């Protein structure tokens, strides 16, 4: 049962000092109107009854959509005062916001402390200087380290958002960004493949053949490697891929082929397939020879044998794969053995076991 929920407050493009090449805030937030503190109150009042009826135990009010700490501090305070009122009453439990690394300083953090904020996510996107410059981020990698140090010094929970496939990006640079994230040690992270949206500088670059988007398959391969680095370090990856809205759809605001409505399932499915196949090959090798088979043909001693692929219920869809891709992969590659997919509630999420039956 889901026990954690976010009440999202979108503040479109407010406070953002420049237009990054990939950014179309209208499409990302699907909003154009300004938001007032009263709107925040009305939104909370609308969400709370449904969340409480569902037994949610942790409720966050989260300010997304723009660079929250870039808006005038008086406006920040007006929004935060509403959220704090509900937190003081015990009706919500955390106050959460996203912002840019260059809009963090002691004055801003002192004000966030005053209103009992909890979580600050930084849109870092990349730690590579060339990628930051080519993406018109408007800040340096050094600004990221300074902001992260300050946020942790003040005792806030830190989140880092990374993007995959920006201009001048590469697999090696993405891996570097993931490793730098681990060094900093945020508690949460998000991984977003770059999406080409209408009415952006990136779309103009794409149309003029100055930028080539990653394919979905390429984005999955890179994101998978970053995911494993972050996950192995104990960082909670709370989102993989951009959330679908009415505007973020193929044939709508998106150009290129990177967007997929089930992108996280693609990534976690690939990770599951890797873990399962490695274990399967080890079992096949031990049954038939001293070396793992280098083709789809199982050792003679293993032909007709049955194996169980096991995960907990939460990870079962990843084990099967998007549109049953993993199930079909193993059936086609290993036709001489039988594979059954099972669940075991005692396993941790993201852990997969292969057993010989």
C-alpha positions as CSV (number, residue, x, y, z in Angstrom):
1,X,0.0,0.0,0.0
2,X,1.3,3.5,-0.9
3,X,2.0,5.5,2.3
4,X,3.7,8.6,0.9
5,X,2.1,11.3,-1.3
6,X,3.1,14.7,-2.7
7,X,0.7,17.6,-3.1
8,X,2.4,19.3,-6.1
9,X,2.3,23.1,-6.4
10,X,3.5,24.3,-9.8
11,X,5.0,27.8,-10.1
12,X,5.7,28.0,-13.8
13,X,9.0,29.6,-14.7
14,X,8.9,32.0,-11.7
15,X,12.3,32.9,-10.4
16,X,14.2,31.2,-13.2
17,X,17.0,33.5,-14.4
18,X,17.4,32.2,-17.9
19,X,16.1,29.8,-20.5
20,X,18.0,26.5,-20.6
21,X,18.0,25.1,-24.2
22,X,15.7,22.2,-23.2
23,X,13.2,24.2,-21.2
24,X,9.6,24.9,-22.1
25,X,8.0,25.5,-18.8
26,X,4.5,25.8,-20.3
27,X,4.8,22.2,-21.6
28,X,6.4,20.8,-18.5
29,X,4.0,22.2,-16.0
30,X,0.9,22.4,-18.3
31,X,0.2,25.7,-16.7
32,X,0.4,29.4,-17.6
33,X,-1.3,31.3,-14.9
34,X,0.5,32.7,-11.8
35,X,-0.1,30.9,-8.5
36,X,-1.1,32.7,-5.4
37,X,-0.8,31.6,-1.7
38,X,-4.6,31.3,-1.7
39,X,-4.3,28.9,-4.6
40,X,-1.8,26.8,-2.5
41,X,-4.3,26.7,0.3
42,X,-7.2,25.6,-2.0
43,X,-5.0,22.9,-3.5
44,X,-4.0,21.5,-0.1
45,X,-7.7,21.5,1.0
46,X,-8.7,19.7,-2.2
47,X,-6.0,17.0,-1.9
48,X,-6.1,16.3,1.9
49,X,-9.4,14.5,2.2
50,X,-8.6,12.0,-0.6
51,X,-5.1,11.3,0.8
52,X,-6.3,10.9,4.4
53,X,-9.1,8.5,3.2
54,X,-6.4,6.3,1.5
55,X,-4.4,5.9,4.7
56,X,-1.4,8.0,3.5
57,X,1.0,8.5,6.4
58,X,3.5,11.0,4.9
59,X,2.2,14.0,3.0
60,X,4.4,16.6,1.4
61,X,3.6,19.9,-0.1
62,X,6.2,20.4,-2.9
63,X,6.9,23.6,-4.9
64,X,7.8,22.6,-8.4
65,X,7.8,24.0,-11.9
66,X,10.3,26.9,-11.5
67,X,13.2,27.9,-9.4
68,X,11.4,28.4,-6.1
69,X,14.2,30.1,-4.3
70,X,14.7,32.5,-7.2
71,X,11.4,34.3,-6.6
72,X,11.5,37.3,-4.3
73,X,11.9,36.2,-0.7
74,X,8.7,37.8,0.3
75,X,6.8,35.7,-2.1
76,X,8.7,32.6,-1.0
77,X,7.6,33.4,2.6
78,X,4.0,33.8,1.6
79,X,3.9,30.4,0.0
80,X,5.9,28.8,2.8
81,X,3.6,30.3,5.5
82,X,0.6,28.4,4.0
83,X,2.5,25.1,3.9
84,X,3.9,25.6,7.5
85,X,0.4,26.3,8.8
86,X,-0.7,22.9,7.7
87,X,2.5,21.3,8.9
88,X,2.1,22.8,12.3
89,X,-1.4,21.3,12.5
90,X,0.0,17.9,11.6
91,X,-2.0,17.8,8.4
92,X,1.1,17.6,6.2
93,X,4.5,16.3,7.2
94,X,7.1,17.8,4.9
95,X,7.7,20.9,2.8
96,X,9.6,20.2,-0.4
97,X,10.9,22.4,-3.2
98,X,13.1,22.3,-6.4
99,X,15.4,25.1,-7.4
100,X,18.7,25.9,-9.1
101,X,22.2,25.6,-7.6
102,X,22.9,29.3,-8.1
103,X,19.9,30.3,-6.1
104,X,21.1,28.9,-2.8
105,X,22.7,31.1,-0.2
106,X,22.6,31.6,3.6
107,X,19.9,34.2,3.5
108,X,17.6,31.9,1.4
109,X,18.4,28.9,3.7
110,X,17.8,30.9,6.8
111,X,14.3,31.8,5.5
112,X,13.6,28.2,4.6
113,X,14.6,27.1,8.1
114,X,12.2,29.8,9.5
115,X,9.3,28.1,7.7
116,X,10.4,24.6,8.7
117,X,11.1,23.4,5.1
118,X,12.5,19.9,4.8
119,X,13.7,18.9,1.3
120,X,15.6,20.9,-1.3
121,X,16.1,19.4,-4.8
122,X,18.7,20.9,-7.1
123,X,18.3,20.8,-10.8
124,X,22.0,19.9,-11.4
125,X,21.5,18.2,-14.8
126,X,25.2,17.6,-15.3
127,X,28.6,18.0,-13.6
128,X,30.4,18.4,-16.9
129,X,31.4,22.1,-17.7
130,X,30.9,21.7,-21.4
131,X,27.5,20.2,-21.1
132,X,26.4,23.0,-18.7
133,X,27.7,25.6,-21.1
134,X,26.1,24.0,-24.2
135,X,22.8,23.7,-22.4
136,X,22.8,27.4,-21.4
137,X,22.5,26.5,-17.7
138,X,23.9,29.8,-16.6
139,X,26.0,28.4,-13.7
140,X,29.2,26.5,-13.2
141,X,29.8,23.0,-11.7
142,X,31.4,24.8,-8.7
143,X,28.1,26.3,-7.9
144,X,26.6,22.9,-7.5
145,X,29.2,21.8,-4.9
146,X,28.8,25.0,-3.0
147,X,25.0,24.8,-2.9
148,X,25.0,21.1,-1.9
149,X,27.5,21.8,1.0
150,X,25.3,24.6,2.3
151,X,22.1,22.6,2.1
152,X,23.6,19.7,4.0
153,X,25.3,22.1,6.5
154,X,21.8,23.5,7.3
155,X,20.4,20.1,7.8
156,X,18.0,20.0,4.9
157,X,17.4,16.7,3.0
158,X,19.1,17.1,-0.4
159,X,17.9,15.9,-3.7
160,X,19.8,16.0,-7.0
161,X,18.2,15.9,-10.5
162,X,20.3,14.7,-13.5
163,X,19.6,14.8,-17.2
164,X,20.8,12.3,-19.8
165,X,21.6,13.2,-23.4
166,X,22.0,17.0,-23.2
167,X,24.1,18.8,-25.9
168,X,27.8,17.7,-25.7
169,X,26.8,14.9,-23.4
170,X,28.1,11.3,-23.6
171,X,27.9,8.0,-21.7
172,X,31.2,8.8,-20.0
173,X,30.0,12.3,-18.9
174,X,26.8,10.8,-17.5
175,X,28.7,8.2,-15.6
176,X,30.9,11.0,-14.2
177,X,27.8,13.0,-13.1
178,X,26.4,9.9,-11.3
179,X,29.7,9.3,-9.5
180,X,30.0,12.9,-8.5
181,X,26.4,12.7,-7.1
182,X,27.4,9.7,-5.0
183,X,30.4,11.7,-3.6
184,X,28.0,14.5,-2.5
185,X,25.6,12.0,-1.0
186,X,22.0,13.2,-1.5
187,X,19.2,11.2,0.0
188,X,17.1,11.3,-3.2
189,X,17.7,11.6,-6.9
190,X,15.8,11.9,-10.2
191,X,17.0,10.8,-13.6
192,X,15.5,12.5,-16.7
193,X,16.4,11.7,-20.3
194,X,16.5,14.9,-22.3
195,X,13.3,15.5,-24.3
196,X,13.0,17.8,-27.2
197,X,10.0,20.1,-26.7
198,X,8.5,22.6,-29.1
199,X,9.3,26.2,-28.6
200,X,12.8,25.6,-27.1
201,X,16.3,26.4,-28.3
202,X,16.9,22.6,-28.3
203,X,14.1,22.1,-30.8
204,X,15.7,24.7,-33.1
205,X,19.0,22.9,-32.8
206,X,17.3,19.6,-33.5
207,X,15.5,21.0,-36.6
208,X,18.8,22.4,-37.9
209,X,20.6,19.1,-37.3
210,X,22.8,20.6,-34.7
211,X,21.5,18.3,-32.0
212,X,20.7,14.6,-32.3
213,X,18.4,13.2,-29.5
214,X,19.1,9.9,-28.0
215,X,16.9,7.0,-29.1
216,X,14.8,5.4,-26.4
217,X,17.2,2.4,-26.5
218,X,20.3,4.6,-26.1
219,X,18.7,6.6,-23.2
220,X,17.8,3.3,-21.4
221,X,21.4,2.0,-21.7
222,X,22.9,5.2,-20.2
223,X,20.2,5.7,-17.6
224,X,20.6,2.0,-16.5
225,X,24.3,2.5,-15.7
226,X,23.6,5.7,-13.8
227,X,20.8,4.1,-11.9
228,X,23.0,1.2,-10.8
229,X,25.7,3.6,-9.5
230,X,23.2,5.7,-7.5
231,X,21.2,2.7,-6.2
232,X,24.4,0.8,-5.1
233,X,25.2,3.9,-3.1
234,X,21.9,3.8,-1.3
235,X,20.4,6.9,-2.9
236,X,16.6,6.7,-3.3
237,X,15.8,7.2,-7.0
238,X,12.4,8.7,-6.7
239,X,11.7,9.2,-10.5
240,X,13.1,8.0,-13.8
241,X,11.8,9.8,-16.8
242,X,9.6,12.8,-17.2
243,X,6.0,12.4,-15.9
244,X,3.4,12.2,-18.5
245,X,1.0,15.1,-18.9
246,X,-1.5,16.0,-21.6
247,X,1.2,18.0,-23.4
248,X,4.2,15.6,-23.0
249,X,3.1,13.1,-25.5
250,X,4.3,11.9,-28.9
251,X,2.6,14.0,-31.5
252,X,2.0,16.8,-29.0
253,X,4.8,18.9,-27.6
254,X,7.5,16.2,-27.9
255,X,10.0,15.8,-30.8
256,X,12.5,13.0,-31.3
257,X,12.1,9.6,-29.8
258,X,13.4,9.8,-26.2
259,X,10.0,10.1,-24.4
260,X,8.4,6.9,-23.2
261,X,5.5,6.8,-20.8
262,X,7.0,3.8,-19.0
263,X,10.6,4.8,-19.1
264,X,11.4,3.6,-15.5
265,X,10.0,0.2,-16.3
266,X,12.3,0.0,-19.3
267,X,15.3,0.9,-17.2
268,X,14.5,-1.3,-14.3
269,X,13.5,-4.1,-16.6
270,X,17.0,-4.0,-18.2
271,X,18.6,-4.1,-14.8
272,X,16.4,-7.1,-13.8
273,X,17.3,-8.9,-17.1
274,X,21.0,-8.4,-16.4
275,X,20.8,-9.8,-12.9
276,X,18.6,-12.8,-14.0
277,X,20.8,-13.7,-17.0
278,X,24.0,-13.6,-15.0
279,X,22.6,-16.0,-12.4
280,X,21.1,-18.2,-15.0
281,X,24.4,-18.6,-16.9
282,X,26.2,-19.5,-13.7
283,X,23.6,-22.2,-13.0
284,X,23.8,-23.5,-16.6
285,X,27.6,-23.5,-16.4
286,X,27.7,-25.5,-13.2
287,X,25.3,-28.0,-14.6
288,X,27.1,-28.6,-17.8
289,X,30.6,-27.3,-18.0
290,X,33.3,-25.2,-16.3
291,X,32.4,-22.2,-18.5
292,X,29.2,-20.3,-19.0
293,X,27.7,-20.9,-22.4
294,X,28.5,-18.3,-25.0
295,X,25.4,-18.9,-27.1
296,X,21.7,-19.4,-26.5
297,X,22.2,-23.2,-26.4
298,X,22.1,-24.6,-22.9
299,X,24.5,-27.4,-21.9
300,X,23.2,-30.8,-22.8
301,X,22.7,-31.7,-19.1
302,X,20.5,-28.6,-18.6
303,X,18.2,-29.1,-21.5
304,X,14.6,-29.6,-20.3
305,X,15.5,-28.3,-16.9
306,X,13.2,-25.8,-15.2
307,X,14.2,-22.6,-13.4
308,X,12.3,-20.1,-11.3
309,X,12.9,-16.4,-11.7
310,X,11.8,-14.8,-8.4
311,X,11.1,-11.2,-7.2
312,X,8.8,-9.6,-4.8
313,X,5.4,-8.3,-5.9
314,X,6.6,-4.7,-6.4
315,X,9.4,-5.7,-8.7
316,X,7.5,-8.4,-10.6
317,X,6.5,-6.2,-13.6
318,X,10.2,-5.1,-13.9
319,X,11.2,-8.8,-13.9
320,X,8.7,-9.6,-16.7
321,X,9.7,-6.4,-18.6
322,X,7.7,-3.8,-20.3
323,X,5.2,-5.5,-22.7
324,X,6.7,-8.8,-21.4
325,X,10.0,-8.0,-23.1
326,X,12.1,-9.9,-20.6
327,X,9.9,-13.0,-20.7
328,X,10.0,-13.1,-24.5
329,X,13.8,-12.5,-24.4
330,X,14.5,-15.5,-22.2
331,X,12.0,-17.7,-24.1
332,X,13.7,-16.9,-27.4
333,X,17.3,-17.1,-26.3
334,X,17.0,-20.2,-24.1
335,X,14.3,-22.3,-25.8
336,X,15.6,-25.6,-24.3
337,X,14.9,-24.7,-20.7
338,X,11.7,-23.9,-18.9
339,X,11.4,-20.7,-16.9
340,X,8.7,-19.9,-14.4
341,X,8.2,-16.4,-13.0
342,X,7.3,-16.3,-9.3
343,X,7.0,-13.8,-6.4
344,X,8.4,-14.0,-2.9
345,X,7.3,-11.3,-0.5
346,X,10.4,-11.8,1.6
347,X,12.7,-10.4,-1.1
348,X,13.7,-6.7,-1.2
349,X,12.5,-4.6,-4.0
350,X,14.9,-4.7,-6.9
351,X,16.4,-8.1,-5.9
352,X,16.0,-11.0,-8.3
353,X,16.9,-14.7,-7.7
354,X,17.1,-17.6,-10.1
355,X,16.5,-21.1,-8.6
356,X,16.8,-24.5,-10.3
357,X,13.6,-26.4,-9.9
